[in-house]
């Protein structure tokens, strides 16, 4: 179960389990979490539980609600998030979501939100906006230098084609462990003078690729300078 | 859709975190059917549910396809699969409360009938542009729909794995069925959340568009990218491409679907 630890000046003063649908936070004595601080409004914020999420919501407080220093209206709390209330801070701890994703991620059934009963039949505009999960993976940086033409070919996307469709076509996949050349269709392109075969071939710096009468030299930037971190949000 | 032939590819992979695969996929070019099912339930019951769904749906659709309008064939067969999975879930202690998501496409001479339930999805790539044709039955989608969270916060929700509907968990099921047109060159994509939860929309679009001439390779690259980005879940994809038929193969659909439509 998720827990909230209230502290002041670095010392914990109280702890609460997030064991109900809604927890009211404020200076008012009827609040579930009473914070006696002049900077805190009587009804300052609330934490609402939806499925596995705990969403903090500012209730139009005078001072605003700050999560990890950032002012928010509404925010899904993450393990170890800190919410500030005047001289107090409230730390959100959720061992379940902090545990290994493996079991936590298993698909499970839950009741729909009553107001959204027509989910699935409505147009998919909201769903289309859903970003994929946050992932940080390091990809290498490489490019193709054409032998007898100007202009390098950037290899900054997950797949890049080389050659001519229908005739001789191969694809270069950009993966965390490097770049891979794979035959797509037509006759096989060549890698350093040899046919590519049907299996993916890992490219090394300086490799020469020939497809549909054109030649390129592959360049791989040394690891360490390739410090681009693709954060997929 | 008349005058088109289909190319198909389907691939499922355990991913890099799970011990076993509870997804199933199928792509039957002759029958014009492709589907993805993502099973759930204790122990390995999820795999039982998704395998049952695949087998019953393939068999039922092949049999009913010619006998009744597509939407009815889909509704009847999905209902049959639902009841069968539900019954086993009730009778067999180790399969209690098992269920499965479903994303299924049935191609016919008037277009394609799409059926989905849960958080497996169907997309369409048309002229290089990828559109999501289904809306997830998931708590995250509900949260966005009712304004509890914004769409850009959905990625930080812990509810991504919580579906609000599934096949086989109740005696009755409401499946979303829709009809849409099919144009030559269109590629329809069914996927489980192990793919679309981790691979960006733009990258799915890029990979399928780039490798449209080799669907097997497109499927491999999609699954590979999901694994490269962590492979947190089982990963499944089924691809179906409508290709304008040459004179030789014209009438393929007429042969396939008989004279009823």
Interface residues (C-beta under 8 A of the other chain):
Chain A: X48 X50 X51 X52 X53 X55 X74 X75 X76 X78 X94 X96 X97 X101 X102 X104 X105 X106 X107 X108 X109 X110 X111 X112 X113 X115 X116 X119 X120 X121 X122 X123 X124 X126 X127 X128 X129 X130 X131 X132 X133 X134 X135 X137 X157 X158 X159 X160 X161 X165 X166 X169 X171 X173 X175 X176 X177 X182 X184 X185 X232 X233
Chain B: X17 X18 X38 X39 X40 X46 X97 X99 X101 X116 X117 X118 X119 X131 X132 X133 X134 X135 X136 X137 X138 X139 X140 X141 X142 X143 X144 X145 X146 X148 X149 X150 X151 X152 X153 X154 X155 X156 X157 X158 X159 X160 X161 X162 X163 X164 X165 X166 X169 X176 X193 X196 X197 X198 X199 X200 X201 X203 X206 X207 X210 X211 X213 X214 X217 X221 X224 X225 X228 X229 X230 X232 X233
